[in-house]
Amino acid sequence: MQTTWNPTSWKELPALQQPEWPDIGEYEGALKELEAFPPLVFAQEIRYLQKGLALAAQGRAFMLQAGDCAESFIEHSAQTIQHKLKVILQMAVVLTYSTGVPVIKVGRIAGQYAKPRSSPLEKFGDIELPSFRGHIVNSEQPDQQARIPDPSRMLTAYHQSASSLNLIRSFTKGGFADLSKVHTWTQEFVASSAEGQRYEAVAFEIERALRFMAACGIDLSKEQVLQQVNFWTSHEALLLGYESAMTRKDPVSGKWYDLSAHTIWIGERTRDLGGAHLEFASGIANPLGCKIGPSTTRDDVLGICEKLNPARIPGRLTLISRMGADRITDVLPPLVEAARDEEHPVLWTSDPMHGNTFSSSGSGLKTRRFDVILKELKGFFEVHKDLGTWPGGVHIELTGEDVTECLGGAEEVLEHELDINYNTICDPRLNGRQSLDLAYQVAEMLI
């Protein structure tokens, strides 16, 4: 029986959704290189995030977690990162201004390269190929050779994550996120929309408030909180070899941290209580998330809480509900009650995307309906209102590009328009207009 945790103790347990690496020597060599690389984030940053999430778990802040379904090695540029960051900052401003609640901004970025799949194989016409598992493993191209897991992709994922983080830190600490420049965050396709015009009104009110503060003698140039934002990174901890290679012991606290991201989450497909993923997550000091779907039971929730946060530390554990719009009001209440009654300080957030995906009958493309996404969000907020608990955040897949991947929204994307600009390499994402629309809707639910 295992008694002591270490970064590779997960190897003693069943590990789901792991690629079948064809050359184990090459795989282990790549992990050795990763172990020697510098960390992507730092333990002190992680501890700072932990404090913010503790406030959210206590009902004093709100978590906005957003970004790509699966990041792409190909669409990796300063422009795409900037556009994504703009949309998330805009959403955060809307939520903060409308609700008066601090918003913790967490990106699905700088590491979200792996994807679990429901089947090891997928079909392209009459051809059956190994499933695409994200660019950290293989290519999305429908070619037998391209689908072979390649360990060198883990090294590419590390380097691209590092360059993304470098750019994000430059944007968020170097003046781009200055609150006095809220108008500069407006992209053209958002500025011309109803959502964008509504945002412009909010931006004007913020600027007017800042001018008033300056007129009262407050030197805004010395107020760092107005000029910079804290922006945290996250991804699903799916490839356990990669995650354990990026795990280091902090010399200050003596604790182990996964330094590939500030926070990581365990997916619905890999949250087995006796499995490798929860075992790995249980030993790192990062704040953790765990997705829970409609099959989750009361015992599952309590087991996850005891495994990942036995000390009941506020903000340590986020449970991310992804039930489906038609099931959330039935399935979620007993789970929230179970955690509350056992005094587990869970931060509850809603992922309204993954339980509401379907294939278009016309094009066959995977998509989601904006009104159904809102329906699940409304159900999530209603459950917490009825139980007197705090709906602590949302977990959204979006992009800063003007894509046509999800149906509906204020400026409606119709089913026959899906293939106009359908660019995702995996699941459909909200575009900028839809994301801003969603932020206003969430703000109204939260008030």
N, C-alpha and C positions, 0 to 999 in steps of 0.2 A: 504494500500500500504506500502511496505517495504521501510524504509528510512535510516536505519543504518545497516552497515555490522557488523557481528560478526562471529566467527568460525562455528556457527550452523545456520546462517540465510539461508543457502541453503535448509534447511528442508522445507521452505515455497514454494519451486518450484519443478517441476517434476524432479525426479532423475532417469535417465536411467541406465540400466546395474547393478543394485544393487541386491544382493542375497536376496532370501526370507528366512530370518533366522527363523527357526522353534520355537525357544525359545527367545522371545524378552528380557526377564529378563536376560538370560545368555549373550545375545549380549550386552546389556547396561552395565552389570557387567564387561565384557571384556574391553569396552571403558573406564570405570572408572579406571581400572588398567593401561591402556595405558596413560591416562591423568596424572597419578602419576609417570610414568617412566621418566628417564632423557632423554633429547633430543639426537637424533642420530648425528646431525650436529649443527653448531653454527652460529649465525647471522652474526658474523664478517667474517666467511668463505664465507657465501652467498654474502655478500657485495663485497668481493674480486673477486668472480666469476663474479658478475655483471659488474665490471670494465673491465674484459677481454672480456665479451660478447659485451660490448659497442664498444670495438676496432673492433671486428668482424663485428658488424653492420655498422661500418664506413669503412669497406674494408681493415682493417689493421691486421686482424688475421683470423684464420680458425678454425671451430669447428668440432671435430671428436667425435661423440656420438656413442658408440658401446657397444654391450654386448648381453646377452641372450634374446631370445624371451620372455621366462618366466623362472625365476629362480626356481630351484628345492630344496625342503627341503632335498631330498635324496642325490643328487649330490652336497653336500656342504662340501668341504674340502679345506685345504690349497693348495693342488696341483691344483685343478680345478680353484681356484681363481688366483693362480700364473700364470697358463698357459694362462688364459684369459687376465690378465694384461700384460703378455709378448707380446702377439699379438698386443694389442692396443698400447703399447709403440713402438713396431717395426713399426707399421703403422704411428705413429706420427713422428718418426725419418725420415722415408722415405719422408713424406709430408714436414716436416720442411727443410730437407737437399735439397730436389729437388726444392722447391719453394722459400725458404728464408722467409717464412711467419710463425709467431708464431702459434702453434697449441694448442687449448684449448681442453684438454682431459676430456671427460665426459663419465662415464660408465653407461650402463643400468644394474645397479648392486646395491646390498645392499638395495633391496626394490621392485624389479620388479617381484612381486609375483602374481599380479592379471591380468586377461585377459578378455577383452570384447568378447562376442560371438554373432554370427549372428542369432542364434536360441537358445531358452531356453532348447531345447531337442536335443539329438543326438542319432543315431542308432549304435548298435553293432550287426550285423547280423539281427535277428528278434527282438532284445531287444531294447526298447526305454528307455533312461535314461536322467536325468537332465544333462545339459552340464557341462563339466569341466571348471571351472572359475579361475584356478590358485590355487597353494597350499595354499594361504592365505584364501581360501574359502572352497575347498573340494579336493578330491583326483582324480587323473586321472584314477584310477582303474575302470574297467567296472562292477561296482557293485552298486546296489541301495543304500545300506547303506553308501558306501564310497562317494557317490555324494551328501549327505545331507550337506548343509552349516554348518560349525562348527566354532563358534566364537573364540574358544580357538586357532584356527590357526592364528588369528591376533597377538596373544601374541608370538607364535612361530616365525612368520615373523619378529616381532620386534627384538627378541633375535638373530635370524640368521643374520639380517641386522647389528646389533651391532657387532657381531663377524666378519662379513665380513669387515666392516669398520675398525675395529681394525687391521686386517691383512693388508688391503690395506694401511693404514697409516704407518704400520711398513715397508712394502715393499717400498713405495714411499719416505719415509723420513729417512729410516734406512740404505741406501747404495745400495739397490738392483737396484734403478733407476739411479745410478751414470752413467753419460754419458761415462765415461772411460771404462765401462763394457758392452758396447753395444753388444759385441760378446756373452756374457753370456745369453742374452735374446733369443738366437736362439735355438729353440726346434729341436729335432732330425729329425722329419718328415719335418720340414721347411728347415733345413740345407742341406738336401739331395735333395732338389727340385731346379728347375731353379729360382724360386722366392727367395729361401733362399740364393742361390749363389749370386744373384744380391744384396741382402741385405748385405751379407758379404763384398762385394766390397764397399758399402756405409760405413759400419762399419769400414773398414780399413782406408778409407779416413778421417773419423772423428777422429780416433785414431792418425793418422798421424798429423792432425791439432792440436790436443791436445799436442802431443809431441813437435811440433814446438813452441806452446805457452809456454810450460815449459822451453824449451831451451832459450827462450827470457827473462826468469826470472820471468814469471808469476807464482805465487804460486797457483796452481789449487786446492789445498786442502782448500783454503780459499774462493773459488768461490762456494757459496752455490747453485747458479743456475745450476751448472754443476753436483751437487751431489744429488739433490732432484728434484722431479717434483710435481706440483700441479695436483691432480687427483680428479675430482668431481663426485658426485653420482646423479643419476636421476631415475625416474620411472614414469609410467603413474598414475596419481592421479585418480584412478577409484573408490575405496571404500571410499566414502566420510566420513563415520563414522570414519574410521581409520585415514584419513588425518586431520580431524578436531580435533581428540583427540591428535594429535601430533603438533597442532598449538599453539604457545605460544607468548605472547607479550614481545618484547625485551625491557628491562628496559633502555637501552641506547638511542634508537631512538624512542621508544613508538610505533613502528610498529609491526604488526602481521607477524610472519614467520611460515611456515610449516617446522618444524625441523625434518621431516622424510627423507629429501634429500636436496641437495643443489639447485636443480632445478627439477620441475615436469612439465609434459605435459598433455594436455587434448586430448583425442583421437577423431578420425573422427566420431565415433558413438555417442559421448557425447558432441559435441561442439554446441549444440542448444543454440542460443542467449538468449532464455527465460528459459533455464534450470538451474539445480542446479550446474553442474560442472563449468560452466563459472562464476556463481555467487560466488562460493567458491574461485576460483582462483583470481577473481578480487580484493579480499580484502587482500591477502597475499603479502608480499614484495619480495618474491623469484622471480628470473627471471623465466619466464614461456614459455612453448612451446604449440603450438596447431597444431594438424594434420589437413591438408586440402586435400580432395580428389577431384575426377573429377566432382562431382556435385556442388562444391563450386562456388558461384557467387561473382561478384564484391561487391554487397551489404553485403554478408556474411563476406568477408574479412574486409571491412570497419567497420562493426558492431563488429567483434572480436577485431579489433584494438582499437576502442573506448571503448569497455567494459574492455579490459585487460590492455590497456596502454593509457588512455586519456591524460596523461601529456606528451606523446611522449618522453619518456626516452629511449635513445639508449641502446640496449641490454636487455631491460626489456621483449620484446616479440620476440620469434622465431616462424616463421610460417614454418611448416615442410610439404613440398610438397610430396604427395604420390598418383600420378595420374595414373600410368600405362605407360609403355613404348610407347604405340601407341597413347596416348592422351596428353602427357605432352606439346608438342610444340603448341598444339591448345588451351589447357585450361589454362596453366599457364601465358602466357603473359599479358592478360587483368587484372589478379589479381595482378601481380607485378606492372603494370602500375597504378592501382588504389591506392595501398599503396604509391607508389612514388609520384603520383600527389597530394595526400592529405598530403604529408610530414610526413608520419608515418615511423619512423626509424626501420623498420622491419629487423631482421636478417633472411635471407632466407636460409633454408637447405633442402636437398633432402633425403627422405626415398625411395630408389628405390626397396625395398623389398616387401612391403605389397600390392602394386598394381599389382604384377606379380606372384602371387601364383596360382598353379594349381595342380590337382591330376594326378599322373602318371597313364597312361592307363594300365600298366602292373601290378604294385603292389598296386595301389590305394593310395599310400603315397603322402602326400602333398609335393611339391617341388617347386624350382625356377630355372630358367636357368641363368647361369652367364652372358651370352652374352646379355640377355634381361635386366638384372640388369644394365649392362653397357650402354645399349641403353637409358634407362631412365636417367641415370646420364649424358650422353652426351647431351640429350635433355635439361636437366636442365641447364647445362653450356652454351649451345647455346642460350637459351632464355635470360639469363642474359648478355651474350656478346652482343646480338643484342640490348638490351635495355639500355646498359651502366650501369647496376647494378651489385652488388657484389654477387657471389654465395658463401655464407658464411659458408657452412658446409655440412656434410653428416651424416646420421643417419642409422646405419647398425646393423643387427642382425648377431652375430658371436659367435664362441666358440673357446677356445684354444685347444680343442680336435680334433683328426683326424677323424672327422665324414664324412659320405657320405649322405648328406641331400639335397644339392643343386647341380644341374647338371652343368657340364662344368668346365671351368677354364683351366689354362695352362697345368696342369696335370689332364686331363679331368675325371670327374666322369660321368659314363654312366648310362643310365636308369636302366639297369639290375643290377647295383651295389648299388642302393639306400639302399637296406636292409642289406648291409654288416655291416654298423655301423651307423644306423639311430636311434639316441638316444633322440631327442627332445621330450618334453612333450606337445609341441603345434606346433609352426611353424618351418620350416626348416631354418638352419643357415649356414653361410659360415664357412668353416674350416680354419685352419691357412694358408695353401697355397693360397687358394682363397682370403683370406683377404689381404695378402701381395700383391698379383697380383692386387687386386682392388686399393690398396694404390698407386701403381705405375701408374695405369691408371688415377686415380684422379689427381695425381701430374702433369701428362702431360696435362690434361684438364685445370688445374689451371694456368699453366705457360703462 
